[in-house]
Amino acid sequence: MQMWGAISALVVVAGTFHPAAAAEANPLGKVLELLNKLSEKVTTEGESADKAYNTYVEWCDDAASEKRHEIKSSTSKKQKLESSIDKLSADITICDSKINQLAESAASASKDRPRRRHCNPEERGGGIRVERGGAHGHSGQTP
């Protein structure tokens, strides 16, 4: 306990001297000068770190805000697309039903009507006459 009292008395006495002058004459003055410089350096670095931290927190807040907005708009878009998919699926079902009805209607209509027979050979070929060539792949007629 007496030691702390002596140290504190020494610090008080050393603190009354100018640090630069005391450093030359008194080793304790040099210690106090170094402690003051260290204190200033730590304070400056702390302020710089605090500024960097605040900038980082601001960036995090901005990024989080952007992501919340993206999530909100994407969720809305997803709901619209799901609604569109449901509507289009219903349309597909309706179209499939109509296709089946038309197919049944066409099948029953083809059963009910008599088949037409082609009397003219040109009607069977669709009006196009195809001539087969001889041994060399042409008909022998000159163009």
N, CA, C and O atoms as a GROMACS GRO file, in nm:
protein
  572
    1MET      N    1   0.082  -0.118   0.000
    1MET     CA    2   0.000   0.000   0.000
    1MET      C    3   0.087   0.125   0.000
    1MET      O    4   0.056   0.223  -0.067
    2GLN      N    5   0.194   0.119   0.076
    2GLN     CA    6   0.284   0.233   0.080
    2GLN      C    7   0.353   0.252  -0.055
    2GLN      O    8   0.389   0.363  -0.094
    3MET      N    9   0.371   0.140  -0.126
    3MET     CA   10   0.436   0.147  -0.254
    3MET      C   11   0.349   0.225  -0.354
    3MET      O   12   0.400   0.305  -0.433
    4TRP      N   13   0.217   0.200  -0.351
    4TRP     CA   14   0.126   0.271  -0.442
    4TRP      C   15   0.123   0.420  -0.409
    4TRP      O   16   0.117   0.505  -0.498
    5GLY      N   17   0.128   0.449  -0.286
    5GLY     CA   18   0.132   0.590  -0.245
    5GLY      C   19   0.257   0.659  -0.295
    5GLY      O   20   0.252   0.774  -0.338
    6ALA      N   21   0.369   0.589  -0.290
    6ALA     CA   22   0.495   0.646  -0.336
    6ALA      C   23   0.493   0.665  -0.487
    6ALA      O   24   0.543   0.765  -0.538
    7ILE      N   25   0.436   0.568  -0.557
    7ILE     CA   26   0.429   0.577  -0.704
    7ILE      C   27   0.337   0.691  -0.745
    7ILE      O   28   0.370   0.769  -0.834
    8SER      N   29   0.223   0.701  -0.680
    8SER     CA   30   0.130   0.809  -0.716
    8SER      C   31   0.190   0.945  -0.682
    8SER      O   32   0.168   1.041  -0.756
    9ALA      N   33   0.264   0.955  -0.573
    9ALA     CA   34   0.329   1.081  -0.539
    9ALA      C   35   0.435   1.114  -0.643
    9ALA      O   36   0.452   1.230  -0.680
   10LEU      N   37   0.504   1.014  -0.691
   10LEU     CA   38   0.605   1.033  -0.793
   10LEU      C   39   0.542   1.079  -0.924
   10LEU      O   40   0.596   1.165  -0.993
   11VAL      N   41   0.428   1.021  -0.958
   11VAL     CA   42   0.357   1.059  -1.081
   11VAL      C   43   0.310   1.203  -1.070
   11VAL      O   44   0.322   1.278  -1.166
   12VAL      N   45   0.257   1.243  -0.954
   12VAL     CA   46   0.212   1.380  -0.934
   12VAL      C   47   0.329   1.477  -0.945
   12VAL      O   48   0.318   1.581  -1.010
   13VAL      N   49   0.439   1.444  -0.884
   13VAL     CA   50   0.556   1.531  -0.888
   13VAL      C   51   0.610   1.537  -1.030
   13VAL      O   52   0.646   1.645  -1.077
   14ALA      N   53   0.616   1.423  -1.098
   14ALA     CA   54   0.668   1.420  -1.234
   14ALA      C   55   0.573   1.491  -1.329
   14ALA      O   56   0.617   1.550  -1.428
   15GLY      N   57   0.445   1.486  -1.301
   15GLY     CA   58   0.346   1.551  -1.385
   15GLY      C   59   0.355   1.702  -1.380
   15GLY      O   60   0.306   1.768  -1.472
   16THR      N   61   0.414   1.761  -1.277
   16THR     CA   62   0.426   1.906  -1.267
   16THR      C   63   0.538   1.960  -1.354
   16THR      O   64   0.542   2.080  -1.381
   17PHE      N   65   0.628   1.873  -1.398
   17PHE     CA   66   0.738   1.915  -1.485
   17PHE      C   67   0.693   1.910  -1.630
   17PHE      O   68   0.603   1.834  -1.664
   18HIS      N   69   0.753   1.990  -1.714
   18HIS     CA   70   0.728   1.984  -1.858
   18HIS      C   71   0.788   1.854  -1.909
   18HIS      O   72   0.905   1.826  -1.880
   19PRO      N   73   0.711   1.773  -1.987
   19PRO     CA   74   0.759   1.640  -2.026
   19PRO      C   75   0.888   1.643  -2.107
   19PRO      O   76   0.974   1.558  -2.088
   20ALA      N   77   0.904   1.739  -2.196
   20ALA     CA   78   1.025   1.742  -2.277
   20ALA      C   79   1.147   1.773  -2.192
   20ALA      O   80   1.252   1.711  -2.207
   21ALA      N   81   1.134   1.868  -2.103
   21ALA     CA   82   1.247   1.905  -2.016
   21ALA      C   83   1.271   1.795  -1.914
   21ALA      O   84   1.386   1.767  -1.878
   22ALA      N   85   1.165   1.734  -1.867
   22ALA     CA   86   1.177   1.630  -1.766
   22ALA      C   87   1.240   1.504  -1.824
   22ALA      O   88   1.306   1.428  -1.752
   23ALA      N   89   1.220   1.480  -1.952
   23ALA     CA   90   1.274   1.360  -2.014
   23ALA      C   91   1.425   1.362  -2.013
   23ALA      O   92   1.490   1.258  -1.997
   24GLU      N   93   1.482   1.480  -2.029
   24GLU     CA   94   1.627   1.490  -2.028
   24GLU      C   95   1.683   1.475  -1.885
   24GLU      O   96   1.787   1.413  -1.863
   25ALA      N   97   1.611   1.535  -1.791
   25ALA     CA   98   1.662   1.536  -1.654
   25ALA      C   99   1.610   1.418  -1.572
   25ALA      O  100   1.679   1.374  -1.480
   26ASN      N  101   1.493   1.368  -1.604
   26ASN     CA  102   1.429   1.268  -1.518
   26ASN      C  103   1.379   1.150  -1.603
   26ASN      O  104   1.304   1.172  -1.698
   27PRO      N  105   1.418   1.027  -1.572
   27PRO     CA  106   1.369   0.912  -1.648
   27PRO      C  107   1.218   0.895  -1.635
   27PRO      O  108   1.153   0.847  -1.728
   28LEU      N  109   1.163   0.933  -1.522
   28LEU     CA  110   1.018   0.922  -1.504
   28LEU      C  111   0.945   1.018  -1.598
   28LEU      O  112   0.836   0.988  -1.645
   29GLY      N  113   1.004   1.131  -1.624
   29GLY     CA  114   0.947   1.227  -1.720
   29GLY      C  115   0.942   1.167  -1.859
   29GLY      O  116   0.845   1.187  -1.933
   30LYS      N  117   1.047   1.093  -1.896
   30LYS     CA  118   1.049   1.026  -2.026
   30LYS      C  119   0.937   0.923  -2.035
   30LYS      O  120   0.872   0.911  -2.138
   31VAL      N  121   0.915   0.848  -1.926
   31VAL     CA  122   0.807   0.750  -1.922
   31VAL      C  123   0.673   0.818  -1.942
   31VAL      O  124   0.588   0.771  -2.018
   32LEU      N  125   0.653   0.931  -1.873
   32LEU     CA  126   0.526   1.005  -1.885
   32LEU      C  127   0.508   1.058  -2.027
   32LEU      O  128   0.397   1.058  -2.079
   33GLU      N  129   0.616   1.103  -2.088
   33GLU     CA  130   0.608   1.152  -2.226
   33GLU      C  131   0.567   1.038  -2.320
   33GLU      O  132   0.481   1.056  -2.407
   34LEU      N  133   0.628   0.924  -2.302
   34LEU     CA  134   0.593   0.808  -2.386
   34LEU      C  135   0.449   0.764  -2.362
   34LEU      O  136   0.380   0.726  -2.456
   35LEU      N  137   0.404   0.768  -2.237
   35LEU     CA  138   0.266   0.731  -2.207
   35LEU      C  139   0.168   0.829  -2.272
   35LEU      O  140   0.064   0.787  -2.324
   36ASN      N  141   0.200   0.957  -2.269
   36ASN     CA  142   0.113   1.056  -2.335
   36ASN      C  143   0.106   1.033  -2.486
   36ASN      O  144  -0.002   1.041  -2.545
   37LYS      N  145   0.221   1.005  -2.548
   37LYS     CA  146   0.223   0.976  -2.691
   37LYS      C  147   0.143   0.850  -2.722
   37LYS      O  148   0.067   0.847  -2.818
   38LEU      N  149   0.160   0.747  -2.639
   38LEU     CA  150   0.085   0.623  -2.657
   38LEU      C  151  -0.064   0.647  -2.642
   38LEU      O  152  -0.145   0.595  -2.719
   39SER      N  153  -0.100   0.728  -2.543
   39SER     CA  154  -0.242   0.760  -2.521
   39SER      C  155  -0.301   0.831  -2.643
   39SER      O  156  -0.412   0.799  -2.685
   40GLU      N  157  -0.227   0.927  -2.699
   40GLU     CA  158  -0.273   0.997  -2.819
   40GLU      C  159  -0.286   0.901  -2.937
   40GLU      O  160  -0.383   0.907  -3.013
   41LYS      N  161  -0.188   0.812  -2.952
   41LYS     CA  162  -0.189   0.716  -3.062
   41LYS      C  163  -0.308   0.621  -3.049
   41LYS      O  164  -0.378   0.595  -3.146
   42VAL      N  165  -0.330   0.570  -2.927
   42VAL     CA  166  -0.442   0.478  -2.904
   42VAL      C  167  -0.575   0.549  -2.929
   42VAL      O  168  -0.666   0.491  -2.987
   43THR      N  169  -0.585   0.674  -2.884
   43THR     CA  170  -0.708   0.750  -2.905
   43THR      C  171  -0.733   0.772  -3.054
   43THR      O  172  -0.846   0.757  -3.101
   44THR      N  173  -0.629   0.808  -3.129
   44THR     CA  174  -0.641   0.829  -3.274
   44THR      C  175  -0.681   0.699  -3.344
   44THR      O  176  -0.770   0.699  -3.429
   45GLU      N  177  -0.615   0.589  -3.309
   45GLU     CA  178  -0.648   0.460  -3.370
   45GLU      C  179  -0.790   0.418  -3.333
   45GLU      O  180  -0.860   0.360  -3.416
   46GLY      N  181  -0.832   0.446  -3.210
   46GLY     CA  182  -0.968   0.412  -3.167
   46GLY      C  183  -1.071   0.490  -3.245
   46GLY      O  184  -1.174   0.436  -3.284
   47GLU      N  185  -1.044   0.619  -3.267
   47GLU     CA  186  -1.136   0.700  -3.345
   47GLU      C  187  -1.144   0.650  -3.489
   47GLU      O  188  -1.252   0.646  -3.549
   48SER      N  189  -1.029   0.612  -3.545
   48SER     CA  190  -1.025   0.559  -3.681
   48SER      C  191  -1.102   0.426  -3.689
   48SER      O  192  -1.178   0.403  -3.783
   49ALA      N  193  -1.080   0.339  -3.590
   49ALA     CA  194  -1.151   0.210  -3.587
   49ALA      C  195  -1.301   0.232  -3.568
   49ALA      O  196  -1.382   0.161  -3.627
   50ASP      N  197  -1.338   0.329  -3.487
   50ASP     CA  198  -1.479   0.361  -3.464
   50ASP      C  199  -1.544   0.410  -3.594
   50ASP      O  200  -1.656   0.373  -3.626
   51LYS      N  201  -1.471   0.494  -3.667
   51LYS     CA  202  -1.521   0.545  -3.794
   51LYS      C  203  -1.539   0.430  -3.894
   51LYS      O  204  -1.641   0.422  -3.963
   52ALA      N  205  -1.440   0.341  -3.902
   52ALA     CA  206  -1.449   0.226  -3.993
   52ALA      C  207  -1.565   0.134  -3.953
   52ALA      O  208  -1.636   0.083  -4.039
   53TYR      N  209  -1.583   0.115  -3.823
   53TYR     CA  210  -1.693   0.031  -3.775
   53TYR      C  211  -1.828   0.093  -3.812
   53TYR      O  212  -1.918   0.024  -3.858
   54ASN      N  213  -1.840   0.224  -3.793
   54ASN     CA  214  -1.966   0.292  -3.826
   54ASN      C  215  -1.994   0.285  -3.976
   54ASN      O  216  -2.109   0.270  -4.017
   55THR      N  217  -1.890   0.298  -4.057
   55THR     CA  218  -1.907   0.284  -4.202
   55THR      C  219  -1.953   0.143  -4.237
   55THR      O  220  -2.041   0.125  -4.320
   56TYR      N  221  -1.894   0.043  -4.173
   56TYR     CA  222  -1.932  -0.096  -4.196
   56TYR      C  223  -2.076  -0.122  -4.154
   56TYR      O  224  -2.151  -0.188  -4.226
   57VAL      N  225  -2.116  -0.069  -4.040
   57VAL     CA  226  -2.253  -0.088  -3.992
   57VAL      C  227  -2.350  -0.022  -4.090
   57VAL      O  228  -2.457  -0.077  -4.119
   58GLU      N  229  -2.314   0.095  -4.140
   58GLU     CA  230  -2.400   0.164  -4.238
   58GLU      C  231  -2.414   0.081  -4.365
   58GLU      O  232  -2.523   0.068  -4.420
   59TRP      N  233  -2.301   0.025  -4.412
   59TRP     CA  234  -2.306  -0.061  -4.530
   59TRP      C  235  -2.393  -0.183  -4.506
   59TRP      O  236  -2.472  -0.221  -4.592
   60CYS      N  237  -2.379  -0.244  -4.388
   60CYS     CA  238  -2.460  -0.361  -4.354
   60CYS      C  239  -2.609  -0.326  -4.354
   60CYS      O  240  -2.691  -0.401  -4.406
   61ASP      N  241  -2.643  -0.211  -4.297
   61ASP     CA  242  -2.783  -0.168  -4.295
   61ASP      C  243  -2.836  -0.146  -4.436
   61ASP      O  244  -2.948  -0.185  -4.468
   62ASP      N  245  -2.754  -0.083  -4.521
   62ASP     CA  246  -2.796  -0.061  -4.660
   62ASP      C  247  -2.814  -0.193  -4.734
   62ASP      O  248  -2.913  -0.212  -4.805
   63ALA      N  249  -2.719  -0.283  -4.718
   63ALA     CA  250  -2.727  -0.413  -4.786
   63ALA      C  251  -2.847  -0.493  -4.736
   63ALA      O  252  -2.916  -0.557  -4.815
   64ALA      N  253  -2.871  -0.489  -4.607
   64ALA     CA  254  -2.987  -0.562  -4.551
   64ALA      C  255  -3.117  -0.502  -4.604
   64ALA      O  256  -3.211  -0.575  -4.636
   65SER      N  257  -3.122  -0.370  -4.614
   65SER     CA  258  -3.241  -0.304  -4.666
   65SER      C  259  -3.265  -0.343  -4.812
   65SER      O  260  -3.379  -0.370  -4.851
   66GLU      N  261  -3.158  -0.346  -4.892
   66GLU     CA  262  -3.170  -0.388  -5.031
   66GLU      C  263  -3.220  -0.531  -5.041
   66GLU      O  264  -3.309  -0.561  -5.120
   67LYS      N  265  -3.163  -0.619  -4.960
   67LYS     CA  266  -3.203  -0.760  -4.965
   67LYS      C  267  -3.348  -0.778  -4.922
   67LYS      O  268  -3.421  -0.859  -4.980
   68ARG      N  269  -3.392  -0.702  -4.821
   68ARG     CA  270  -3.533  -0.709  -4.780
   68ARG      C  271  -3.623  -0.666  -4.895
   68ARG      O  272  -3.727  -0.727  -4.920
   69HIS      N  273  -3.583  -0.559  -4.965
   69HIS     CA  274  -3.663  -0.512  -5.078
   69HIS      C  275  -3.665  -0.617  -5.190
   69HIS      O  276  -3.770  -0.643  -5.249
   70GLU      N  277  -3.548  -0.677  -5.219
   70GLU     CA  278  -3.542  -0.782  -5.322
   70GLU      C  279  -3.628  -0.901  -5.285
   70GLU      O  280  -3.697  -0.957  -5.370
   71ILE      N  281  -3.626  -0.940  -5.159
   71ILE     CA  282  -3.707  -1.053  -5.114
   71ILE      C  283  -3.855  -1.019  -5.129
   71ILE      O  284  -3.934  -1.102  -5.174
   72LYS      N  285  -3.892  -0.899  -5.091
   72LYS     CA  286  -4.032  -0.858  -5.099
   72LYS      C  287  -4.079  -0.857  -5.245
   72LYS      O  288  -4.186  -0.910  -5.276
   73SER      N  289  -3.999  -0.797  -5.335
   73SER     CA  290  -4.040  -0.791  -5.476
   73SER      C  291  -4.036  -0.930  -5.540
   73SER      O  292  -4.122  -0.962  -5.623
   74SER      N  293  -3.939  -1.013  -5.502
   74SER     CA  294  -3.932  -1.148  -5.558
   74SER      C  295  -4.048  -1.234  -5.510
   74SER      O  296  -4.101  -1.316  -5.585
   75THR      N  297  -4.088  -1.215  -5.385
   75THR     CA  298  -4.203  -1.289  -5.332
   75THR      C  299  -4.330  -1.249  -5.406
   75THR      O  300  -4.412  -1.335  -5.440
   76SER      N  301  -4.345  -1.121  -5.430
   76SER     CA  302  -4.461  -1.073  -5.505
   76SER      C  303  -4.461  -1.129  -5.647
   76SER      O  304  -4.563  -1.174  -5.697
   77LYS      N  305  -4.344  -1.126  -5.710
   77LYS     CA  306  -4.332  -1.179  -5.846
   77LYS      C  307  -4.362  -1.329  -5.847
   77LYS      O  308  -4.428  -1.378  -5.938
   78LYS      N  309  -4.313  -1.400  -5.746
   78LYS     CA  310  -4.336  -1.544  -5.737
   78LYS      C  311  -4.485  -1.574  -5.726
   78LYS      O  312  -4.536  -1.665  -5.792
   79GLN      N  313  -4.556  -1.496  -5.644
   79GLN     CA  314  -4.700  -1.517  -5.628
   79GLN      C  315  -4.773  -1.492  -5.760
   79GLN      O  316  -4.865  -1.566  -5.795
   80LYS      N  317  -4.733  -1.387  -5.833
   80LYS     CA  318  -4.796  -1.358  -5.962
   80LYS      C  319  -4.770  -1.472  -6.061
   80LYS      O  320  -4.860  -1.512  -6.134
   81LEU      N  321  -4.647  -1.522  -6.062
   81LEU     CA  322  -4.613  -1.631  -6.154
   81LEU      C  323  -4.687  -1.760  -6.117
   81LEU      O  324  -4.731  -1.833  -6.206
   82GLU      N  325  -4.700  -1.789  -5.989
   82GLU     CA  326  -4.775  -1.907  -5.947
   82GLU      C  327  -4.920  -1.894  -5.988
   82GLU      O  328  -4.981  -1.992  -6.031
   83SER      N  329  -4.976  -1.775  -5.975
   83SER     CA  330  -5.115  -1.751  -6.016
   83SER      C  331  -5.128  -1.771  -6.166
   83SER      O  332  -5.225  -1.831  -6.214
   84SER      N  333  -5.031  -1.721  -6.241
   84SER     CA  334  -5.032  -1.737  -6.386
   84SER      C  335  -5.020  -1.885  -6.424
   84SER      O  336  -5.089  -1.931  -6.516
   85ILE      N  337  -4.935  -1.959  -6.354
   85ILE     CA  338  -4.919  -2.103  -6.380
   85ILE      C  339  -5.051  -2.176  -6.353
   85ILE      O  340  -5.091  -2.262  -6.432
   86ASP      N  341  -5.117  -2.142  -6.243
   86ASP     CA  342  -5.245  -2.206  -6.211
   86ASP      C  343  -5.349  -2.178  -6.320
   86ASP      O  344  -5.421  -2.269  -6.363
   87LYS      N  345  -5.356  -2.053  -6.366
   87LYS     CA  346  -5.452  -2.016  -6.471
   87LYS      C  347  -5.420  -2.089  -6.599
   87LYS      O  348  -5.511  -2.142  -6.664
   88LEU      N  349  -5.292  -2.093  -6.638
   88LEU     CA  350  -5.253  -2.160  -6.762
   88LEU      C  351  -5.274  -2.312  -6.753
   88LEU      O  352  -5.309  -2.376  -6.852
   89SER      N  353  -5.254  -2.368  -6.634
   89SER     CA  354  -5.282  -2.512  -6.616
   89SER      C  355  -5.431  -2.539  -6.636
   89SER      O  356  -5.469  -2.639  -6.697
   90ALA      N  357  -5.513  -2.451  -6.584
   90ALA     CA  358  -5.658  -2.465  -6.604
   90ALA      C  359  -5.692  -2.451  -6.752
   90ALA      O  360  -5.775  -2.525  -6.804
   91ASP      N  361  -5.629  -2.356  -6.821
   91ASP     CA  362  -5.651  -2.339  -6.965
   91ASP      C  363  -5.609  -2.464  -7.041
   91ASP      O  364  -5.677  -2.504  -7.136
   92ILE      N  365  -5.499  -2.526  -7.002
   92ILE     CA  366  -5.454  -2.650  -7.067
   92ILE      C  367  -5.557  -2.760  -7.048
   92ILE      O  368  -5.587  -2.833  -7.143
   93THR      N  369  -5.610  -2.772  -6.930
   93THR     CA  370  -5.712  -2.874  -6.903
   93THR      C  371  -5.835  -2.849  -6.990
   93THR      O  372  -5.891  -2.944  -7.046
   94ILE      N  373  -5.877  -2.724  -7.002
   94ILE     CA  374  -5.993  -2.690  -7.085
   94ILE      C  375  -5.964  -2.722  -7.231
   94ILE      O  376  -6.048  -2.779  -7.300
   95CYS      N  377  -5.845  -2.686  -7.278
   95CYS     CA  378  -5.808  -2.714  -7.418
   95CYS      C  379  -5.800  -2.864  -7.444
   95CYS      O  380  -5.842  -2.910  -7.550
   96ASP      N  381  -5.746  -2.940  -7.350
   96ASP     CA  382  -5.742  -3.086  -7.366
   96ASP      C  383  -5.882  -3.142  -7.377
   96ASP      O  384  -5.908  -3.231  -7.458
   97SER      N  385  -5.971  -3.092  -7.297
   97SER     CA  386  -6.110  -3.136  -7.302
   97SER      C  387  -6.173  -3.105  -7.437
   97SER      O  388  -6.242  -3.188  -7.496
   98LYS      N  389  -6.149  -2.983  -7.487
   98LYS     CA  390  -6.203  -2.945  -7.619
   98LYS      C  391  -6.142  -3.031  -7.729
   98LYS      O  392  -6.212  -3.070  -7.822
   99ILE      N  393  -6.013  -3.060  -7.719
   99ILE     CA  394  -5.947  -3.145  -7.819
   99ILE      C  395  -6.010  -3.284  -7.819
   99ILE      O  396  -6.038  -3.340  -7.926
  100ASN      N  397  -6.034  -3.340  -7.702
  100ASN     CA  398  -6.097  -3.472  -7.692
  100ASN      C  399  -6.237  -3.469  -7.751
  100ASN      O  400  -6.276  -3.562  -7.821
  101GLN      N  401  -6.313  -3.363  -7.722
  101GLN     CA  402  -6.449  -3.351  -7.777
  101GLN      C  403  -6.445  -3.342  -7.929
  101GLN      O  404  -6.524  -3.408  -7.998
  102LEU      N  405  -6.352  -3.261  -7.982
  102LEU     CA  406  -6.341  -3.248  -8.127
  102LEU      C  407  -6.295  -3.378  -8.191
  102LEU      O  408  -6.342  -3.414  -8.299
  103ALA      N  409  -6.204  -3.449  -8.125
  103ALA     CA  410  -6.159  -3.578  -8.179
  103ALA      C  411  -6.273  -3.678  -8.183
  103ALA      O  412  -6.288  -3.752  -8.280
  104GLU      N  413  -6.354  -3.682  -8.077
  104GLU     CA  414  -6.470  -3.772  -8.073
  104GLU      C  415  -6.572  -3.732  -8.179
  104GLU      O  416  -6.631  -3.817  -8.245
  105SER      N  417  -6.592  -3.602  -8.195
  105SER     CA  418  -6.686  -3.552  -8.294
  105SER      C  419  -6.638  -3.587  -8.435
  105SER      O  420  -6.719  -3.627  -8.520
  106ALA      N  421  -6.509  -3.572  -8.461
  106ALA     CA  422  -6.454  -3.604  -8.593
  106ALA      C  423  -6.462  -3.754  -8.618
  106ALA      O  424  -6.491  -3.797  -8.729
  107ALA      N  425  -6.437  -3.834  -8.516
  107ALA     CA  426  -6.443  -3.980  -8.532
  107ALA      C  427  -6.586  -4.023  -8.561
  107ALA      O  428  -6.608  -4.109  -8.647
  108SER      N  429  -6.683  -3.967  -8.491
  108SER     CA  430  -6.822  -4.007  -8.515
  108SER      C  431  -6.869  -3.954  -8.650
  108SER      O  432  -6.951  -4.019  -8.715
  109ALA      N  433  -6.820  -3.838  -8.693
  109ALA     CA  434  -6.859  -3.784  -8.823
  109ALA      C  435  -6.802  -3.869  -8.936
  109ALA      O  436  -6.868  -3.888  -9.037
  110SER      N  437  -6.682  -3.919  -8.919
  110SER     CA  438  -6.624  -4.001  -9.025
  110SER      C  439  -6.691  -4.137  -9.032
  110SER      O  440  -6.693  -4.199  -9.139
  111LYS      N  441  -6.746  -4.185  -8.922
  111LYS     CA  442  -6.818  -4.313  -8.924
  111LYS      C  443  -6.954  -4.296  -8.991
  111LYS      O  444  -7.002  -4.386  -9.059
  112ASP      N  445  -7.014  -4.180  -8.972
  112ASP     CA  446  -7.148  -4.155  -9.024
  112ASP      C  447  -7.149  -4.125  -9.174
  112ASP      O  448  -7.250  -4.156  -9.238
  113ARG      N  449  -7.050  -4.071  -9.231
  113ARG     CA  450  -7.055  -4.037  -9.373
  113ARG      C  451  -6.997  -4.151  -9.456
  113ARG      O  452  -6.906  -4.220  -9.411
  114PRO      N  453  -7.049  -4.168  -9.573
  114PRO     CA  454  -6.999  -4.277  -9.659
  114PRO      C  455  -6.863  -4.238  -9.717
  114PRO      O  456  -6.833  -4.120  -9.737
  115ARG      N  457  -6.786  -4.338  -9.742
  115ARG     CA  458  -6.654  -4.314  -9.799
  115ARG      C  459  -6.670  -4.283  -9.947
  115ARG      O  460  -6.748  -4.349 -10.015
  116ARG      N  461  -6.600  -4.189  -9.996
  116ARG     CA  462  -6.607  -4.149 -10.134
  116ARG      C  463  -6.505  -4.231 -10.213
  116ARG      O  464  -6.390  -4.249 -10.172
  117ARG      N  465  -6.550  -4.279 -10.324
  117ARG     CA  466  -6.460  -4.355 -10.409
  117ARG      C  467  -6.420  -4.270 -10.528
  117ARG      O  468  -6.502  -4.197 -10.586
  118HIS      N  469  -6.296  -4.280 -10.562
  118HIS     CA  470  -6.245  -4.202 -10.674
  118HIS      C  471  -6.268  -4.281 -10.802
  118HIS      O  472  -6.224  -4.395 -10.816
  119CYS      N  473  -6.335  -4.218 -10.893
  119CYS     CA  474  -6.359  -4.284 -11.021
  119CYS      C  475  -6.252  -4.247 -11.122
  119CYS      O  476  -6.213  -4.330 -11.204
  120ASN      N  477  -6.207  -4.130 -11.116
  120ASN     CA  478  -6.110  -4.081 -11.211
  120ASN      C  479  -5.969  -4.104 -11.153
  120ASN      O  480  -5.946  -4.068 -11.038
  121PRO      N  481  -5.877  -4.162 -11.227
  121PRO     CA  482  -5.743  -4.188 -11.176
  121PRO      C  483  -5.670  -4.059 -11.139
  121PRO      O  484  -5.584  -4.060 -11.050
  122GLU      N  485  -5.701  -3.948 -11.206
  122GLU     CA  486  -5.635  -3.822 -11.172
  122GLU      C  487  -5.676  -3.774 -11.033
  122GLU      O  488  -5.598  -3.710 -10.964
  123GLU      N  489  -5.797  -3.806 -10.993
  123GLU     CA  490  -5.842  -3.765 -10.859
  123GLU      C  491  -5.766  -3.842 -10.752
  123GLU      O  492  -5.738  -3.788 -10.645
  124ARG      N  493  -5.734  -3.965 -10.779
  124ARG     CA  494  -5.660  -4.043 -10.680
  124ARG      C  495  -5.520  -3.987 -10.658
  124ARG      O  496  -5.471  -3.989 -10.545
  125GLY      N  497  -5.457  -3.939 -10.760
  125GLY     CA  498  -5.322  -3.886 -10.750
  125GLY      C  499  -5.320  -3.739 -10.713
  125GLY      O  500  -5.213  -3.680 -10.702
  126GLY      N  501  -5.434  -3.681 -10.693
  126GLY     CA  502  -5.439  -3.540 -10.657
  126GLY      C  503  -5.416  -3.450 -10.776
  126GLY      O  504  -5.380  -3.334 -10.757
  127GLY      N  505  -5.436  -3.500 -10.900
  127GLY     CA  506  -5.419  -3.417 -11.017
  127GLY      C  507  -5.276  -3.414 -11.068
  127GLY      O  508  -5.248  -3.345 -11.166
  128ILE      N  509  -5.187  -3.486 -11.005
  128ILE     CA  510  -5.047  -3.486 -11.048
  128ILE      C  511  -5.017  -3.624 -11.104
  128ILE      O  512  -5.039  -3.726 -11.039
  129ARG      N  513  -4.965  -3.623 -11.224
  129ARG     CA  514  -4.935  -3.750 -11.289
  129ARG      C  515  -4.787  -3.777 -11.273
  129ARG      O  516  -4.703  -3.693 -11.306
  130VAL      N  517  -4.755  -3.892 -11.223
  130VAL     CA  518  -4.617  -3.931 -11.203
  130VAL      C  519  -4.584  -4.039 -11.304
  130VAL      O  520  -4.652  -4.141 -11.313
  131GLU      N  521  -4.479  -4.015 -11.380
  131GLU     CA  522  -4.438  -4.114 -11.478
  131GLU      C  523  -4.309  -4.178 -11.431
  131GLU      O  524  -4.217  -4.110 -11.386
  132ARG      N  525  -4.304  -4.305 -11.440
  132ARG     CA  526  -4.183  -4.375 -11.401
  132ARG      C  527  -4.096  -4.394 -11.525
  132ARG      O  528  -4.143  -4.422 -11.635
  133GLY      N  529  -3.969  -4.377 -11.502
  133GLY     CA  530  -3.875  -4.387 -11.612
  133GLY      C  531  -3.839  -4.529 -11.644
  133GLY      O  532  -3.877  -4.622 -11.573
  134GLY      N  533  -3.764  -4.545 -11.751
  134GLY     CA  534  -3.719  -4.676 -11.793
  134GLY      C  535  -3.601  -4.721 -11.710
  134GLY      O  536  -3.593  -4.693 -11.590
  135ALA      N  537  -3.509  -4.790 -11.776
  135ALA     CA  538  -3.393  -4.845 -11.707
  135ALA      C  539  -3.298  -4.737 -11.660
  135ALA      O  540  -3.223  -4.757 -11.565
  136HIS      N  541  -3.299  -4.623 -11.726
  136HIS     CA  542  -3.204  -4.517 -11.692
  136HIS      C  543  -3.266  -4.408 -11.606
  136HIS      O  544  -3.201  -4.306 -11.582
  137GLY      N  545  -3.384  -4.424 -11.560
  137GLY     CA  546  -3.445  -4.328 -11.468
  137GLY      C  547  -3.517  -4.216 -11.538
  137GLY      O  548  -3.558  -4.120 -11.472
  138HIS      N  549  -3.536  -4.224 -11.672
  138HIS     CA  550  -3.617  -4.121 -11.735
  138HIS      C  551  -3.715  -4.188 -11.829
  138HIS      O  552  -3.698  -4.304 -11.865
  139SER      N  553  -3.815  -4.114 -11.868
  139SER     CA  554  -3.926  -4.173 -11.941
  139SER      C  555  -3.896  -4.198 -12.087
  139SER      O  556  -3.970  -4.272 -12.152
  140GLY      N  557  -3.793  -4.141 -12.140
  140GLY     CA  558  -3.763  -4.161 -12.280
  140GLY      C  559  -3.820  -4.048 -12.364
  140GLY      O  560  -3.790  -4.038 -12.483
  141GLN      N  561  -3.901  -3.964 -12.305
  141GLN     CA  562  -3.956  -3.851 -12.378
  141GLN      C  563  -3.857  -3.737 -12.370
  141GLN      O  564  -3.784  -3.722 -12.272
  142THR      N  565  -3.855  -3.657 -12.472
  142THR     CA  566  -3.767  -3.542 -12.472
  142THR      C  567  -3.843  -3.423 -12.418
  142THR      O  568  -3.964  -3.411 -12.442
  143PRO      N  569  -3.779  -3.340 -12.350
  143PRO     CA  570  -3.850  -3.225 -12.291
  143PRO      C  571  -3.885  -3.119 -12.392
  143PRO      O  572  -3.944  -3.017 -12.356
   0.00000   0.00000   0.00000
